[in-house]
Structures are given as structure tokens and as C-alpha cells.
Amino acid sequence: MQKSHNELEVRSKIWIEADGEPVFGRGRRFLLEAIDIHGSINQAAKEVGVSYRKALSHIQAMEQRLGISLVVRQAGGRHGGGATLTPEARVFIRKFETMETNLREFVDTQFNGLFREQEGGTSHV
């Protein structure tokens, strides 16, 4: 029995690299967004399922490779520490989200044009 192409779905994933090393992608975006929500790298790390050390390593690598500060960290103490996103981080996240949305729309359009049945019941496959 032949499966209908209508059951197929396409997925795409995009990330940014510098010199072959990952700089930014969906997971790191989620980390920064969680920092923005919780005001804490530790809490954000827990939410996205990585250790504090790994989260901090990701932040430092992103900042170094992008050449911008993404997170302002305040050490703990009597009143507790915290972390906030810089304005540059917010702009970068918005640009990345726009790129993801545009890519997803392009991939969906291409997929539908190539794999979905066209009017008249014919397919390009």
C-alpha cells in the first residue's frame, strides 16, 4: 500500500556558526529567553535541561564569537545575584526569530509545491 504524501511533514533547523563552531541556534535562543524570564542563569539552565556550567559556557562562547555582550551578570550575595539580557541580545534574538520564521515559510512553500498534491490530483513526485 502506498502512503499519501499528505501524511509527510517537513522540518528545518537553522543555526549560526563562526569558523565551524556553533554560535547561536534554537537551543541557545531558548536559554537566553529563559534567562530573560527568570533573571537567573541557574534557573534558566534548569529549564532548558543543561548544567549551570554548560549554560555559562554557551553564553561565554556566544559573546566571544559574536563580539557582543548578551547577558549582564550580577554575582550573588546578601540580596542574591541575577542576570539580564542586554539590548543587543534582545535585538539579536528578534533577528534570529525573523530568520527562522522566514526560513520555515520558505521551506513549507517549497515542500508543499513539490510534495503535496496539486489541483487536478497530480503530484510533482
VOMI-656178 format. One line per field, with one value per residue (C-alpha): residue number from 1; residue in three letters; z negated, x, y negated. Coordinates in pm, whole numbers, plus 50000, padded with zeros to 5 digits. Each point is the difference from the previous one (the first is absolute). Example, Ala and Ser with C-alpha at 12.3 -4.5 7.8 and 13.67 -1.06 7.14 Angstrom:
// residues 2
resi: (1,2)
resn: (ALA,SER)
zz: (49220,50066)
xx: (51230,50137)
yy: (50450,49656)
END
This chain:
// residues 125
resi: (1,2,3,4,5,6,7,8,9,10,11,12,13,14,15,16,17,18,19,20,21,22,23,24,25,26,27,28,29,30,31,32,33,34,35,36,37,38,39,40,41,42,43,44,45,46,47,48,49,50,51,52,53,54,55,56,57,58,59,60,61,62,63,64,65,66,67,68,69,70,71,72,73,74,75,76,77,78,79,80,81,82,83,84,85,86,87,88,89,90,91,92,93,94,95,96,97,98,99,100,101,102,103,104,105,106,107,108,109,110,111,112,113,114,115,116,117,118,119,120,121,122,123,124,125)
resn: (MET,GLN,LYS,SER,HIS,ASN,GLU,LEU,GLU,VAL,ARG,SER,LYS,ILE,TRP,ILE,GLU,ALA,ASP,GLY,GLU,PRO,VAL,PHE,GLY,ARG,GLY,ARG,ARG,PHE,LEU,LEU,GLU,ALA,ILE,ASP,ILE,HIS,GLY,SER,ILE,ASN,GLN,ALA,ALA,LYS,GLU,VAL,GLY,VAL,SER,TYR,ARG,LYS,ALA,LEU,SER,HIS,ILE,GLN,ALA,MET,GLU,GLN,ARG,LEU,GLY,ILE,SER,LEU,VAL,VAL,ARG,GLN,ALA,GLY,GLY,ARG,HIS,GLY,GLY,GLY,ALA,THR,LEU,THR,PRO,GLU,ALA,ARG,VAL,PHE,ILE,ARG,LYS,PHE,GLU,THR,MET,GLU,THR,ASN,LEU,ARG,GLU,PHE,VAL,ASP,THR,GLN,PHE,ASN,GLY,LEU,PHE,ARG,GLU,GLN,GLU,GLY,GLY,THR,SER,HIS,VAL)
zz: (50000,50099,49744,50095,50008,49790,49695,50048,49813,50051,49722,50024,49753,50025,49794,50034,49999,49988,50121,49990,49637,49898,49891,49981,50062,49862,49677,49917,50083,49750,49740,50046,49994,49677,49847,50099,49832,49680,49957,49916,50201,49754,50027,50378,50023,49803,50225,50321,49855,49982,49710,49876,50118,50351,50017,49894,50257,50273,49899,49996,50337,50157,49866,50115,50349,50056,49849,49793,49641,49969,49627,49711,49697,49642,49744,49712,49652,49726,50246,50250,50346,50331,50371,50264,50377,50164,50259,50262,49895,50043,50349,50096,49879,50197,50315,49955,49943,50318,50192,49859,50094,50351,50048,49871,50237,50295,49919,49953,50335,50177,49834,50082,50360,50046,49784,49950,50260,50237,50138,50235,49779,50133,49803,50099,49868)
xx: (50000,50138,50000,49853,50236,49740,50132,50352,50130,50318,50225,50284,50262,50229,50295,50284,50364,50331,50312,49808,49897,49635,49915,49624,49701,49663,50134,50216,49711,49786,50275,50012,49621,49990,50259,49778,49698,50170,50275,50232,50246,49964,49621,50016,50247,49764,49711,50183,50157,50369,50237,50082,50356,49886,49762,50277,50234,49738,49954,50374,50050,49712,50130,50355,49901,49742,50215,49713,49885,49678,49952,50074,50086,49982,50174,49797,50024,49774,49737,50062,50146,49831,50034,49834,50023,50168,49815,50236,49889,49634,50065,50204,49725,49735,50211,50058,49627,49921,50253,49854,49647,50102,50190,49709,49758,50236,50054,49624,49927,50266,49883,49635,50085,50210,49831,49636,49744,49931,49660,49878,50136,50355,50321,50348,50140)
yy: (50000,49661,49720,49667,49702,49818,50188,49860,49700,49804,49874,49754,49887,49703,49885,49752,50108,49816,50184,50328,49953,49954,49648,49983,50221,50090,50155,49701,49770,50194,49960,49622,49974,50202,49766,49710,50161,50120,49741,50288,50205,50288,50008,49962,50289,50223,49903,50088,50314,49911,49950,49650,50052,50097,49701,49764,50158,49946,49636,49933,50171,49805,49670,50070,50119,49726,49727,49861,50027,50200,50043,49766,50213,49885,50221,50137,49870,49878,49885,50279,49983,49985,49975,49785,49987,49705,49793,50151,50350,49908,49861,50307,50236,49807,50017,50373,50062,49806,50207,50323,49896,49901,50325,50208,49822,50053,50368,50056,49835,50207,50322,49938,49916,50312,50264,49906,50088,49716,49906,50268,50282,50012,49976,49886,50329)
END
